[in-house]
Amino acid sequence: MKTRPFLNLTLAGCSLLLTVFSLPIHAVTAVRVAVNQPPPLEIVGLDLFAIGATDIQLGDGLRITGGMAPYGYAWMANNQLLGSSLQLTVPFSTNLMSVYLKVVDANNCTCVRAIDPTGLDDVTASEGWLVSPNPAKDHLLIEPKTWKGGYHALLYDAQGRLVLFKTLSGRSIIRFTLPAGLYVLRLEEEGTHQTCIHKIILL
């Protein structure tokens, strides 16, 4: 017995082909469904940003998987568009706590990923560091217990703004003049991206 497609639907990248068999009224009606759904749209990569000497590079280690190309990009901060490419350079003064990347594919599917400048969300913590004193006033002593290479020290205020950035090696003292309050110190090993987080109180 011949059959022919009865209905063809396309919903957000999912094609449904329904075939109805023409049978006598007392017989069973069979329906065949074929589904073609692309993989989920994802933003893949550990770090959304890298801090340079005078600016910040967004998206250097990122790639997009799933969905359907072409993709559209929008880096946003406080509901303002920073740029529309996957890799973007922004001023050193940019408040990273407010930055996120929005990706839209050809089917209008959307994926959003926010920056976590403290590193608390998606990095492996390393406990091999001693930081003192805490509370502190105008300096911090940083001692790597096991790490022998270079490392980055990033200090953020309670609003998520980067207020200090240093590239260091071995036992080091960093000095600063900052308002009293709660801060977050992120220590990142060069090459391994192992990260340790300390909450610091400044008096």
DOKOLDO-34583 format. One line per field, with one value per atom (N, C-alpha, C): atom name; x, y, z; residue number from 0. Coordinates in steps of 0.001 Angstrom, whole numbers. Atoms other than C-alpha are relative to their C-alpha. Layout:
atom: [CA  ...]
east: [X  ...]
north: [Y  ...]
up: [Z  ...]
nr: [NUM  ...]
END
This chain:
atom: [N  CA  C  N  CA  C  N  CA  C  N  CA  C  N  CA  C  N  CA  C  N  CA  C  N  CA  C  N  CA  C  N  CA  C  N  CA  C  N  CA  C  N  CA  C  N  CA  C  N  CA  C  N  CA  C  N  CA  C  N  CA  C  N  CA  C  N  CA  C  N  CA  C  N  CA  C  N  CA  C  N  CA  C  N  CA  C  N  CA  C  N  CA  C  N  CA  C  N  CA  C  N  CA  C  N  CA  C  N  CA  C  N  CA  C  N  CA  C  N  CA  C  N  CA  C  N  CA  C  N  CA  C  N  CA  C  N  CA  C  N  CA  C  N  CA  C  N  CA  C  N  CA  C  N  CA  C  N  CA  C  N  CA  C  N  CA  C  N  CA  C  N  CA  C  N  CA  C  N  CA  C  N  CA  C  N  CA  C  N  CA  C  N  CA  C  N  CA  C  N  CA  C  N  CA  C  N  CA  C  N  CA  C  N  CA  C  N  CA  C  N  CA  C  N  CA  C  N  CA  C  N  CA  C  N  CA  C  N  CA  C  N  CA  C  N  CA  C  N  CA  C  N  CA  C  N  CA  C  N  CA  C  N  CA  C  N  CA  C  N  CA  C  N  CA  C  N  CA  C  N  CA  C  N  CA  C  N  CA  C  N  CA  C  N  CA  C  N  CA  C  N  CA  C  N  CA  C  N  CA  C  N  CA  C  N  CA  C  N  CA  C  N  CA  C  N  CA  C  N  CA  C  N  CA  C  N  CA  C  N  CA  C  N  CA  C  N  CA  C  N  CA  C  N  CA  C  N  CA  C  N  CA  C  N  CA  C  N  CA  C  N  CA  C  N  CA  C  N  CA  C  N  CA  C  N  CA  C  N  CA  C  N  CA  C  N  CA  C  N  CA  C  N  CA  C  N  CA  C  N  CA  C  N  CA  C  N  CA  C  N  CA  C  N  CA  C  N  CA  C  N  CA  C  N  CA  C  N  CA  C  N  CA  C  N  CA  C  N  CA  C  N  CA  C  N  CA  C  N  CA  C  N  CA  C  N  CA  C  N  CA  C  N  CA  C  N  CA  C  N  CA  C  N  CA  C  N  CA  C  N  CA  C  N  CA  C  N  CA  C  N  CA  C  N  CA  C  N  CA  C  N  CA  C  N  CA  C  N  CA  C  N  CA  C  N  CA  C  N  CA  C  N  CA  C  N  CA  C  N  CA  C  N  CA  C  N  CA  C  N  CA  C  N  CA  C  N  CA  C  N  CA  C  N  CA  C  N  CA  C  N  CA  C  N  CA  C  N  CA  C  N  CA  C  N  CA  C  N  CA  C  N  CA  C  N  CA  C  N  CA  C  N  CA  C  N  CA  C  N  CA  C  N  CA  C  N  CA  C  N  CA  C  N  CA  C  N  CA  C  N  CA  C  N  CA  C  N  CA  C  N  CA  C  N  CA  C  N  CA  C  N  CA  C  N  CA  C  N  CA  C  N  CA  C  N  CA  C  N  CA  C  N  CA  C  N  CA  C  N  CA  C  N  CA  C  N  CA  C  N  CA  C  N  CA  C  N  CA  C  N  CA  C  N  CA  C  N  CA  C]
east: [850  0  884  -813  1405  -317  173  1947  606  -593  2776  37  -71  3849  -1299  1229  874  285  -290  2534  1497  -1426  6043  148  -143  6929  1467  -1343  10150  -130  110  10382  1386  -1290  13635  1048  -1042  15869  -406  462  13765  -1019  898  12182  -835  912  9140  -681  659  7926  -1032  1083  4542  -571  545  3430  -1197  1228  -148  -324  363  -1074  -1504  1416  -4385  -488  477  -6022  -1511  1440  -9609  -296  358  -11473  156  -102  -11341  1452  -1407  -7522  686  -782  -4841  732  -740  -3326  1404  -1390  495  565  -633  2492  1503  -1460  6253  523  -553  8174  1513  -1453  11696  453  -454  13562  1444  -1353  16638  318  -252  17730  1501  -1438  21192  391  -459  23340  -266  249  22747  1087  -935  24369  761  -814  27296  1185  -1233  30109  1025  -943  33137  1334  -1298  36377  20  -95  37670  -77  -118  38580  -662  640  36428  863  -796  39137  1463  -1419  42890  424  -371  44409  1395  -1277  47180  549  -640  49435  -872  798  47024  -1452  1374  43833  -398  526  41687  -495  452  41164  -1144  1165  37734  -115  331  37033  1155  -1147  40592  -34  -12  40125  -1338  1359  36518  -243  522  34820  -1468  1433  31199  -245  366  29782  -1519  1434  26357  -744  821  23459  196  -152  23515  667  -701  26036  -822  -966  26387  -487  298  26575  133  -128  26038  492  -608  28007  -330  214  27299  627  -578  29598  -725  807  27510  578  -359  28236  -1004  1029  25497  -996  984  23105  489  -592  25494  856  -769  27040  1466  -1435  30846  556  -485  31365  -737  782  30007  878  -856  32908  334  -286  33934  1191  -1147  37318  -89  179  37294  1004  -888  39727  -733  696  38329  987  -910  39899  257  -398  41715  -975  913  39136  -1375  1316  36195  -359  491  34127  -381  218  34404  -1208  1124  31688  -1298  1242  29056  29  -168  30351  -548  419  28675  -12  10  28731  -1314  1242  25511  255  -166  25607  -1367  1268  22668  333  -293  22674  -1040  874  20869  -1456  1371  17795  -549  380  17624  47  -257  18703  1079  -875  20553  752  -812  23386  695  -598  24647  965  -969  27747  595  -511  28791  1436  -1370  32339  -39  -179  33347  1433  -1378  36430  670  -612  36939  482  -399  37322  -705  665  34919  -848  974  32617  596  -376  34708  1494  -1411  38350  283  -412  40141  815  -670  41215  1326  -1285  44821  211  -143  45455  1462  -1422  49225  516  -401  49400  -218  182  49896  -73  185  48609  -155  64  49217  466  955  48403  -1439  1421  44605  -803  128  43146  1362  -1208  45717  -274  158  46362  535  -596  48787  867  -804  50478  -502  254  50108  1271  -1106  52778  -575  499  52180  1125  -995  54024  -562  397  53551  671  -561  53996  644  -530  54613  322  -176  54419  1311  -1326  57862  62  -30  56916  -628  648  55390  -1490  1439  51866  -544  681  49326  -782  802  47801  -995  1062  44456  -855  774  42662  -1245  1286  38960  -664  755  36842  -1364  1289  33361  -972  853  31776  505  -525  33871  963  -935  36201  1436  -1410  39822  759  -689  41878  1512  -1441  45303  307  -448  47121  1522  -1451  50663  371  -603  52756  1219  -992  54987  682  -689  57372  546  -512  58193  -664  509  57673  35  99  56457  -852  811  55082  -621  666  52494  -474  374  51885  -1069  1125  48837  -524  750  46781  -1444  1388  43119  -939  976  39954  -231  325  39006  -1217  1149  36586  376  -196  36211  506  -583  38320  151  -247  38862  1333  -1308  42413  -13  -86  42779  1453  -1363  46123  -58  77  46613  1392  -1287  49567  129  -241  51085  107  -112  50598  -1011  919  48332  -1411  1278  45492  -589  450  45254  -185  372  43602  -354  352  43315  -657  764  40847  124  -31  41280  -881  721  38852  889  -915  40868  -771  579  39766  1095  -939  41543  -523  369  41535  341]
north: [-1196  0  1243  -1206  3379  955  -1036  6098  1279  -1282  9768  880  -881  12469  782  -706  13990  1405  -1294  16820  94  -237  18305  1297  -1165  20700  218  -334  22522  955  -797  23829  143  -323  25491  -1065  944  23124  -1449  1370  20012  -303  325  18497  -1223  1105  16286  -399  503  14131  -1025  883  12543  -673  749  9802  -811  694  8503  -1028  1060  5185  28  34  5116  -1440  1355  1998  14  57  797  520  -664  2448  -901  910  -697  -362  338  -934  1072  -922  726  994  -1030  4036  117  -80  4164  1372  -1304  7380  -165  50  7653  1410  -1299  10506  -40  -115  11477  1321  -1194  13933  311  -440  15943  1228  -1080  18027  232  -247  19713  -82  29  19362  1340  -1248  21960  1040  -1111  25354  232  -160  25772  932  -787  28214  -813  943  26000  690  -573  26993  407  -305  27604  1493  -1421  31290  881  -935  34022  1224  -1217  36672  -260  2  37290  1446  -1372  40375  309  -445  42159  1163  -1108  45048  1244  -1225  47778  -246  281  45989  -1415  1325  42854  -641  733  40244  -931  835  38634  -1089  1082  35242  -705  613  34188  -1528  1456  30640  -659  522  30148  -534  452  28219  -358  277  27549  -1385  1318  24039  -121  260  22726  1098  -967  24737  -96  -39  25764  1306  -1194  28154  656  -878  31008  472  -477  32404  1525  -1417  35946  166  -197  37312  1386  -1296  40068  -41  -197  40984  1180  -1019  42971  345  -444  45000  1055  -930  46724  350  -139  46177  868  -740  48033  -952  851  46357  430  -266  46105  -315  400  44340  -1227  1075  41729  -1028  1071  39321  -936  961  36186  443  -555  37721  1524  -1450  41292  550  -685  43718  1184  -1078  46076  700  -734  48725  -725  607  47663  336  -464  49588  -663  629  47414  -798  741  46058  -1411  1363  42320  -670  640  41442  152  -253  42866  -535  393  41294  -1406  1341  38385  -82  267  36802  -678  586  36079  -475  589  33745  -427  372  33311  -732  747  30646  275  -243  30449  -341  349  28918  908  -948  31837  -627  550  29567  852  -920  31511  -722  487  30673  1204  -1136  33106  -535  366  32831  1264  -1182  35388  -227  63  36175  -132  146  35035  401  -448  37176  -559  570  35607  -1408  1369  32176  -1026  933  30582  -1017  852  29030  -1212  1057  26904  -293  349  26497  -957  925  23881  758  -753  25320  -658  477  25002  589  -473  25196  257  -106  25563  1408  -1391  29236  462  -686  31251  1495  -1439  34842  637  -676  37157  1455  214  39303  112  -124  39087  29  -1263  41560  646  -690  43692  1498  -1452  47416  531  -580  48331  -984  982  45086  -1414  1428  41322  -773  912  38633  -1291  1194  35774  -1021  1068  32472  -1252  1280  29580  -1152  1117  26338  -1052  1036  24055  528  -504  26122  758  -604  27147  1021  -896  29135  1351  -1295  32526  -144  15  33433  1420  -1292  36246  208  -388  38056  1067  -922  39762  305  -416  41765  749  -591  42664  600  -571  44958  -672  647  44088  157  -199  45395  -786  808  43010  719  -754  45688  -424  343  44736  1246  -1173  47098  -186  235  45441  -1259  1169  43082  -39  164  41733  -1374  1272  39037  -209  202  37508  -1349  1286  34650  -203  308  32957  827  -762  34622  1488  -1390  38160  833  -972  41261  956  -1008  43411  1124  -1172  46939  795  -718  49114  1038  -962  52041  -74  256  51043  285  -222  51894  -1275  1149  49642  -733  777  46829  -1431  1400  43274  -91  199  42178  -1499  1387  38964  -52  188  37878  -1317  1189  35458  -211  371  33689  -1087  934  31923  -392  505  29719  176  -121  30507  -1390  1251  27668  -1060  1056  25434  515  -638  27887  -508  335  26351  1303  -1272  29015  -183  -17  29800  1341  -1200  32291  290  -433  34269  1232  -1217  36723  798  -857  39646  1186  -1190  42323  1051  -1113  45678  970  -909  47973  1445]
up: [0  0  0  105  -964  1146  -1022  1622  -517  359  1358  1236  -1167  3845  173  -314  5574  529  -619  7519  243  -238  7685  775  -870  10551  296  -467  11447  1174  -1217  15012  609  -633  16158  -280  369  14237  120  -161  14900  -1088  1105  11770  344  -277  12238  -1289  1198  9364  438  -412  10015  -1236  1123  7637  479  -379  7853  -1073  929  6274  -250  365  4394  77  -241  5804  177  -285  6150  1394  -1249  9007  1202  -1136  11142  314  -212  10831  848  -823  12970  -900  724  11760  585  -457  11963  -317  180  12402  168  -70  11674  251  -367  13324  -167  169  12192  608  -726  14449  -383  335  13384  840  -951  16389  129  -167  16413  1472  -1391  19568  681  -723  22312  -274  193  21774  1304  -1200  24202  -254  -12  25014  779  -590  25707  252  -347  27479  1457  -1424  30991  281  -340  30964  -1048  911  29463  -253  152  29859  353  -348  30050  186  -338  31637  -530  529  29742  799  -713  30737  18  84  29582  -392  412  28508  416  -322  28914  -1287  1181  26193  400  -266  26196  -1062  925  24645  -664  676  23718  47  -148  25029  -241  166  23956  -1402  1287  21165  182  -26  20273  -588  509  19865  -37  88  18901  -730  702  17559  -1504  1458  13913  -413  486  12332  -1116  -655  11634  1371  -1343  15167  70  -306  16396  1427  -1312  19381  536  -653  21884  1387  -1333  24782  639  -656  27268  1371  -1344  30416  425  -480  32417  -1102  1085  29468  -1157  1112  27125  -840  897  24054  -18  76  24270  -1382  1311  20937  -492  616  18537  -709  508  17897  1156  -1066  19806  836  -717  20714  -21  -132  21972  1006  -932  23638  608  -708  26295  928  -880  28562  1317  -1269  31725  1119  -1054  33774  -52  141  32609  1244  -1162  35516  -437  481  34846  636  -678  37356  -792  734  34969  -1431  1402  31723  -248  414  29939  -1523  1439  26467  -370  519  24555  -1426  1333  21526  -520  646  19117  -1293  1218  16389  -1083  1152  13018  282  -378  14689  1094  -1045  17145  1393  -1328  20011  673  -725  22721  1110  -1108  25113  634  -711  27780  1053  -1041  29973  589  -690  32574  447  -509  33637  1513  -1444  37116  344  -190  37887  1244  -1198  41314  -243  276  39710  848  -900  42191  -732  667  39588  -689  925  37281  -57  2  38308  1142  -1046  40364  1037  -1058  43696  378  -494  44874  1387  -1375  48601  370  -296  48278  149  -147  49286  1438  -1275  52468  -278  184  52540  1374  -1296  55501  -171  -1096  57360  -504  333  57303  1303  738  58234  -303  442  56417  -67  107  56028  -1324  1208  53230  -778  719  52142  287  -199  51747  -318  247  51989  -589  687  49527  -81  -5  49926  -669  598  47468  759  -762  49432  -901  895  46440  -1397  1362  43235  -124  170  41907  -1130  1151  38805  288  -134  38166  264  -267  39186  -52  46  38942  1295  -1159  41915  -448  400  41220  1222  -1160  43902  -459  377  43540  1232  -1113  45682  101  -252  46981  -1156  1176  43740  -1216  1090  41623  -914  832  40246  294  -164  39648  452  -545  41823  37  -17  41666  -796  761  39295  11  -34  39748  -546  377  38103  888  -1049  40773  -163  -38  41487  1404  -1328  44784  1092  -1150  48167  -344  472  47415  935  -740  49107  -1011  835  47347  911  -793  48611  -740  599  48029  978  -812  49296  -459  390  49231  1158  -1070  51178  809  -848  54078  -555  459  53302  -314  372  52021  -1440  1328  49034  -273  408  47082  -734  632  46204  -771  853  43280  -387  355  42837  -1060  1128  39501  -464  460  38573  -1511  1439  35177  -626  726  32724  376  -439  34832  231  -317  35610  1314  -1348  39104  767  -619  41223  1466  -1421  44911  321  -350  46382  1494  -1397  49617  163  -377  51180  942  -746  52531  579  -634  54999  145  -145  54750  1043  -1087  57780  -353]
nr: [0  0  0  1  1  1  2  2  2  3  3  3  4  4  4  5  5  5  6  6  6  7  7  7  8  8  8  9  9  9  10  10  10  11  11  11  12  12  12  13  13  13  14  14  14  15  15  15  16  16  16  17  17  17  18  18  18  19  19  19  20  20  20  21  21  21  22  22  22  23  23  23  24  24  24  25  25  25  26  26  26  27  27  27  28  28  28  29  29  29  30  30  30  31  31  31  32  32  32  33  33  33  34  34  34  35  35  35  36  36  36  37  37  37  38  38  38  39  39  39  40  40  40  41  41  41  42  42  42  43  43  43  44  44  44  45  45  45  46  46  46  47  47  47  48  48  48  49  49  49  50  50  50  51  51  51  52  52  52  53  53  53  54  54  54  55  55  55  56  56  56  57  57  57  58  58  58  59  59  59  60  60  60  61  61  61  62  62  62  63  63  63  64  64  64  65  65  65  66  66  66  67  67  67  68  68  68  69  69  69  70  70  70  71  71  71  72  72  72  73  73  73  74  74  74  75  75  75  76  76  76  77  77  77  78  78  78  79  79  79  80  80  80  81  81  81  82  82  82  83  83  83  84  84  84  85  85  85  86  86  86  87  87  87  88  88  88  89  89  89  90  90  90  91  91  91  92  92  92  93  93  93  94  94  94  95  95  95  96  96  96  97  97  97  98  98  98  99  99  99  100  100  100  101  101  101  102  102  102  103  103  103  104  104  104  105  105  105  106  106  106  107  107  107  108  108  108  109  109  109  110  110  110  111  111  111  112  112  112  113  113  113  114  114  114  115  115  115  116  116  116  117  117  117  118  118  118  119  119  119  120  120  120  121  121  121  122  122  122  123  123  123  124  124  124  125  125  125  126  126  126  127  127  127  128  128  128  129  129  129  130  130  130  131  131  131  132  132  132  133  133  133  134  134  134  135  135  135  136  136  136  137  137  137  138  138  138  139  139  139  140  140  140  141  141  141  142  142  142  143  143  143  144  144  144  145  145  145  146  146  146  147  147  147  148  148  148  149  149  149  150  150  150  151  151  151  152  152  152  153  153  153  154  154  154  155  155  155  156  156  156  157  157  157  158  158  158  159  159  159  160  160  160  161  161  161  162  162  162  163  163  163  164  164  164  165  165  165  166  166  166  167  167  167  168  168  168  169  169  169  170  170  170  171  171  171  172  172  172  173  173  173  174  174  174  175  175  175  176  176  176  177  177  177  178  178  178  179  179  179  180  180  180  181  181  181  182  182  182  183  183  183  184  184  184  185  185  185  186  186  186  187  187  187  188  188  188  189  189  189  190  190  190  191  191  191  192  192  192  193  193  193  194  194  194  195  195  195  196  196  196  197  197  197  198  198  198  199  199  199  200  200  200  201  201  201  202  202  202]
END
